[in-house]
Amino acid sequence: MAIEKKLIAKAFSDAAEQYDDFAFLQKEVADRTFERLGYMRIKPKAILDVGCGTGYCSRYLRDSFKRAKVTGVDIAPGMIAKASQQQSLFRKIDYQVADVDSLPFKDNQFDLVFSSLTIQWLPDLKKTFTELHRVLKPGGLLIFSTLGPDTLTELKQSWQQVDSDIHVNSFLDMHIVGDEVFNASFENTVMDRDIITLTYQTMKGLMTDLKAIGAHNINDKRSRGLMGKGKFQKLSDAYEKFRWESGELPATYEVIYGHAWKRDGKPQKDYHTYEVSLQPGKTDNS
């Protein structure tokens, strides 16, 4: 998948004002990533929230680690502006516009690097994870969530019935992501996955949500034309085959979680991943 970073910045900046009203999935995934973080016995003094968006995760990290200084970075200026508007008077978070692949920080600066649903937008994961490794202190923890290839499978299959253009962003397999973490010299890498299913009454509701959070198709090979009523109707008709007996239309998201540690910077000879497929959850969003 090739995505221009300037398109990412614009898409999410444009979505910043209404983002929190539509970010059902993003908050659910963040909460599940926090749950995994809760099992780690760490007392970080410096935390970096990568792809902080409007600051949902940054605020949680600040409140969870009372003695830590939290920094949040995002490539979208609009997101940073929105996050800054939600600052409290005390223990302010240091929000900065920054490219994850070229962070404005010294080596070995953070005890914890946290990232929820950001990595899937980055074109070179080895470069990304190498940069995150650089800013972590020895012994520091990287924990993240991202999206896998089964994300929006219903929408992908429906589009295939309409034309051969690319309409849905594609994401990397869990094992490929794990390999890239390992290749960036992290140790003790652990990966797992689950499935989250949002439900809608109409396909239009799904498309509205995707646009509202800035997660519409921004692949560089995407179709550039506007979707006419005829094509939209064909897409809607194709999506109908996925409707549940209960009357809802599902939108599946494959969520990948990972964590790894920075030790002496030398990769181990091998690492292990494990995969957990949970029963699909259901979050109502009509």
FENHU-V676506 format. One record per backbone hydrogen bond with DSSP energy under -0.5 kcal/mol. NH is the residue of the N-H (numbers start at 0). CO is the residue of the C=O. E is the energy in kcal/mol with one decimal. If there is no record, write none. Layout:
NH&CO&E ; NH&CO&E
This chain:
2&0&-0.6 ; 6&3&-0.7 ; 7&3&-1.6 ; 8&4&-2.8 ; 9&5&-2.0 ; 10&6&-2.8 ; 11&7&-2.4 ; 12&8&-1.9 ; 13&9&-2.7 ; 14&10&-1.1 ; 15&11&-0.7 ; 15&12&-0.9 ; 17&14&-0.6 ; 18&14&-1.2 ; 19&15&-0.5 ; 20&17&-1.1 ; 21&17&-0.6 ; 21&18&-1.7 ; 22&18&-1.3 ; 23&21&-1.9 ; 26&22&-1.9 ; 27&23&-1.9 ; 28&24&-2.8 ; 29&25&-2.2 ; 30&26&-2.3 ; 31&27&-1.9 ; 32&28&-2.2 ; 33&29&-2.6 ; 34&30&-1.9 ; 35&31&-1.5 ; 36&32&-2.2 ; 37&33&-2.0 ; 38&35&-1.3 ; 39&36&-1.9 ; 41&39&-1.5 ; 46&68&-2.8 ; 47&111&-2.6 ; 48&70&-3.3 ; 49&47&-0.7 ; 49&113&-3.1 ; 50&48&-0.5 ; 50&72&-1.8 ; 51&48&-0.6 ; 51&72&-2.3 ; 54&51&-2.3 ; 58&54&-2.5 ; 59&55&-1.4 ; 60&56&-2.7 ; 61&57&-2.3 ; 62&58&-2.2 ; 63&59&-2.1 ; 64&60&-2.1 ; 65&63&-0.7 ; 67&64&-1.8 ; 68&44&-2.8 ; 69&67&-0.5 ; 70&46&-2.7 ; 71&93&-2.3 ; 72&48&-2.5 ; 73&95&-1.5 ; 76&74&-0.7 ; 78&75&-0.6 ; 79&75&-1.8 ; 80&76&-2.4 ; 81&77&-2.0 ; 82&78&-2.7 ; 83&79&-2.4 ; 84&80&-1.4 ; 85&81&-0.7 ; 85&82&-1.0 ; 86&83&-1.3 ; 93&69&-2.3 ; 94&92&-1.1 ; 95&71&-2.6 ; 97&73&-1.5 ; 97&95&-0.6 ; 101&98&-2.0 ; 104&102&-1.1 ; 107&133&-2.7 ; 108&105&-0.5 ; 108&134&-1.8 ; 109&134&-2.8 ; 110&45&-2.3 ; 111&45&-1.5 ; 112&140&-2.8 ; 113&47&-3.0 ; 113&111&-0.5 ; 114&142&-1.8 ; 115&49&-0.5 ; 116&114&-0.5 ; 116&144&-1.3 ; 117&144&-0.8 ; 118&144&-0.5 ; 120&117&-2.1 ; 121&118&-1.8 ; 127&123&-2.2 ; 128&124&-3.1 ; 129&125&-2.1 ; 130&126&-2.0 ; 131&127&-2.2 ; 132&128&-2.3 ; 133&129&-1.9 ; 134&130&-1.6 ; 135&131&-0.9 ; 136&109&-3.3 ; 138&261&-4.9 ; 139&136&-2.6 ; 140&110&-2.2 ; 141&259&-2.9 ; 142&112&-2.4 ; 143&257&-2.8 ; 144&114&-1.8 ; 145&255&-2.6 ; 147&253&-2.8 ; 150&147&-1.7 ; 151&251&-4.2 ; 152&149&-1.3 ; 155&151&-2.3 ; 156&152&-2.5 ; 157&153&-1.9 ; 158&154&-2.3 ; 159&155&-1.7 ; 160&156&-0.6 ; 160&157&-1.1 ; 161&158&-1.9 ; 162&158&-2.3 ; 165&220&-0.7 ; 166&164&-0.6 ; 176&172&-2.1 ; 177&173&-2.4 ; 178&174&-2.0 ; 179&175&-2.0 ; 180&176&-1.9 ; 181&177&-2.2 ; 182&178&-2.7 ; 183&179&-1.0 ; 183&180&-0.6 ; 184&181&-1.8 ; 185&180&-1.4 ; 186&260&-2.9 ; 189&258&-2.4 ; 191&256&-2.3 ; 192&275&-0.5 ; 193&254&-2.1 ; 195&252&-2.5 ; 196&280&-1.1 ; 197&195&-0.6 ; 197&250&-2.3 ; 198&282&-1.5 ; 199&248&-2.4 ; 204&201&-0.6 ; 205&201&-0.9 ; 206&202&-2.2 ; 207&203&-2.4 ; 208&204&-2.0 ; 209&205&-2.4 ; 210&206&-2.0 ; 211&207&-2.3 ; 212&208&-1.7 ; 213&210&-1.1 ; 214&209&-1.9 ; 219&1&-2.7 ; 221&218&-1.8 ; 222&165&-1.1 ; 227&225&-0.6 ; 231&227&-2.3 ; 232&228&-2.2 ; 233&229&-1.9 ; 234&230&-2.4 ; 235&231&-2.7 ; 236&232&-2.5 ; 237&233&-2.2 ; 238&234&-2.1 ; 239&235&-1.0 ; 240&237&-0.9 ; 241&238&-2.1 ; 242&239&-1.7 ; 243&247&-3.1 ; 246&243&-1.9 ; 248&199&-3.5 ; 249&247&-0.5 ; 250&197&-2.4 ; 252&195&-2.5 ; 254&193&-2.7 ; 254&252&-0.7 ; 255&145&-2.8 ; 255&253&-0.5 ; 256&191&-3.3 ; 257&143&-2.5 ; 258&189&-2.0 ; 259&141&-2.2 ; 260&186&-2.6 ; 261&139&-2.5 ; 262&260&-0.6 ; 266&264&-0.5 ; 273&190&-1.2 ; 277&275&-0.8 ; 280&194&-1.4 ; 282&196&-1.9 ; 283&281&-0.6 ; 284&198&-1.2
